[in-house]
Amino acid sequence: MRSSTARNQGKQNIEDRIAVVRRQRILIGIAAALVVLYLVIAVHYAFHFEPKSFVNGIDVSGMSLKEAKQKLLEVADGYTLTVLGPENQEETIDGGEIGLVIKDASNAKLCLKAQPSLSWLRAMFREKRYRVDLQTGFDESALLSRLDAMPMLQEEDMEAPEDAYLSVSEDGSYVIVPEKTGTMLRTGEARDLIMDAALNARPEVDLTAAQDLPSVYRDDANLITRRDEWNAFMVSAGLTYRVGDTEEVLDGPVIASLLSDDGEHVELSYAKTADLMSEWKDRHDTYSSSFEFQTSYGGTVMIEPYGDYGFELDEEDTCRDVMEKITSHSTGVYDASYFHEAPYNTNHGLGGNYVEVSIDYQHLWVYKDGVCVCDTDVVTGMPKFGSVTYHGCYAIKKKETEVVLGDLDVEGYESPVSYWLPFNSGEGIHDAPWRDYFGGKIWLSNGSHGCVNAPDWCMDDIFNNVEVGEAVVVYGKEYDESVYQAGSKTVNENYYYDVYYGGE
């Protein structure tokens, strides 16, 4: 026989099971009711438009097909077509001004059929816009006249689109200039869009669908690639080269002038860099080049482009070095390369140490550290073919003492001198113990064979104040070597008196 405790426990278990079954039945009933309710609502929306439903822009939410069709038919009473154009242009066309009427809205049923009624709950939270063809009627000539007068359709006032492109800024960098959409419409297509909107009683039409747009935009990969390649070279902006007596700075604009863009990639152009080297050569070369010279007597003259002194840029080697530095994104200050290089980098390579010879004044000056340490009258080459002292800038080749100039058997003379400073082939500066007088007009009829004859008393100072490699600058009025008496060692002196001394 079971105890009372066991009997009570069994009774409690039966009651718990009954309660669970009851709850399960209630939940099943509720679920079934919800399913039935959901299906009832789904059936409702099989014949009514769901919330947030629009047909041709008209709100038909919750309406039956009949109600929606009636509302669509009534659209003509207050119909306005908004025409949207480029750059926020906007025009409105009232249905009344074109006599618009809605003839048939039966196509609205296509929208109702398109509704997935079984998913009505999800549809409650999203907007649904349907577009159907409504049969309208209007005065076509009135609409065409309206379009003819519409400002946004006037081709002469439209702005053409412009593609984004690359442009060199003031600092030499490449920047992308943004595209311009403009206002250019394909007018025939735009008019068709408006006509179609009116035919279907749509409240709005966007003509940008008929707009000519740029083909290249600011985010174009090609533009970005070329911009970045170009600007990578700009890292070297400020790169500097010492050229002759000055510095050439390759700032951003200069480096930009050396770049070549073929539309796909940017590269450093050898041809453009070589052209820049030619410009440097023209500006700074004094070797066999003309340059302005400040004379000792106060005026300035152009030294003729003859001689072997000064800077002669090695364009090819310097070009290669410049390109290597820019390509490797280097900065800093570097020396240019030369075929010939003067010992000084100021005053056109003359520095403050040089010899100046004026043919006109028949005078010589010696400068040391920018100060004239001695000067004297001289006798230069007699102006006949092969005997003139040639103009230009020359380097002193050597310093010698106790030298015999000339060859009696070959040249017909031998002249022993104490000091010899050759500067141009057989031409040089030396003492002339056989002369008693210097300067004046002696050179016209009794000049040297091309050398610069200096008095014995000052030749020692000249010799001791110059160094091998320093410059001898020779200048004077132009003269004509062909003007001399044929077969004679004497020039036509009257000609040179006129040229140099005005017949004095």
C-alpha positions, 0 to 999 in steps of 0.5 A: 500500500502506497504512502500518502506522500507518494500519492500526492507526488503522483497527483502533482505530476498529472496536474503538471502534464495537464497544464503543459498540454493546456499551454501548448494548445493555447500557443497552437491556437494563437499561432493558428489565429495569427496565420489565419489573420496574416492570410486574411490580410494577404487576401485583402492586399491581393485586392488593395494596394499596400501601404507606401504605394505610389503609381506614377507618383500618385499615392494609392496606399490602401486603395482598391483597384477601382479607387486607385483608377479613379484617383489616377483619372482625376490627376488631370484636374491639378496635373503639373509636370515638373521638368528637372534639368542639369545644374538644378534647372527646373520648369513646370508645365501645367496640364491646363496649358496643354489641355491634358486629360486622362483617358484610361487608367486601367493599367493600374491593375498591373501594379496591383498584380505586381504586389507580392501579397504574401509578404505584405508585412515586410512591405509595410516598411518600404516604399513602393513606386510603380510606373504604368502607362496611362492613356492621356490626351493633350494639345500636342501643338501647345506642348511643342510650343511650350518646349520651343520656349523652354530655356533649358532646351535652347542649344545656344545657351547650353554649356558643353561638358568638359573632361577632367584633365591634368594641369601644371600648377605654379609650383610645377606639380601636376593637379587634376582639374575636375570635370565640368558637367555643363548643361548640354542636352540632346534636345531631341531625346529630351523633348521625347522624355517630356512628351512621354511623361505627359502621355503617361501623366507622370508628375516629374521627368529628369532630363539629365537622362538625355544629358551629354556628360564628361567621359573622364572624371576626377577619379579616373585611374589614368589621371591619378596614375599620371599625376602621381608619376609626375609629382614623384619627380617633384621630390627633387625640386630645389636640386642645384648645380654649380655651373661656371660662376653661378648656380642653376636651381632646378625648382618645381617649374624647371623639373616640370619642363623636363617631363614628358606625358604621353597620355599613359605615363610620365617620364623624364625626357632626355631630349628636354634635359639635353635642351636645358643643358644647351641653355646652361652652356649658352648662359655660362660657357666662356670657353670659345664664347663671347662674354661681357668684360669690364675693362681697366679704363672703365668701359665694357667690351664683348670678348670675342669667342676665341681662345681656350680659357674658361668653362666648357660644359660637358653637356652629355655627362651633366645631362646624365647626372641631372637625370639620375639625380631627379630619377632617384629623387635626390636634392642637394648641391652638385658640380656640373661636368666640364670639358674645360674648367677655369681655375676660378668660378667668379668673373666668368672664370677669371676670378681676380687673377688675370692679364688684360691686353688692349690692342686699341690702347696698346696697354697691358694690366696684371690683376692679382686678387682683383687688384692691378699690381702692374701695368705697362705699354706694350707692342702687339702683333702687326696687323697683317695676315698671320702676324696679328695678336688674336682677340679672345681669352686664353690660358697661360700654358707655361712659365719659362725663363731664358728662351730663344723664340723663333727659328732662323732657318724656318721663320727667319728670326731668332729672339732670345728673351728672359721671360716667356709666357705663351698663351695662344700657340706661338703667341705669348707675353715676353720682354723685348730688349731690342725695343726702346719704345712701347705703346702708341702706333708702333704696332701698325708698322713695326708690330710683333709677329703676334706676341705681346712685347713688354718692356724689360723693366716690368716683365719680371713683375708680370712673370712673378704675378701670374700662374699657369692656367690663368687667363690672358684677355685680349680685345680691341676693335675689329680689323681686316687682316686682308688689308695689306700690301701684297708681297710686302711686310708692311700693312696699309697703315692709312686704313688702320689709322682710320680704324683705330685712331680716326686718322690722327 
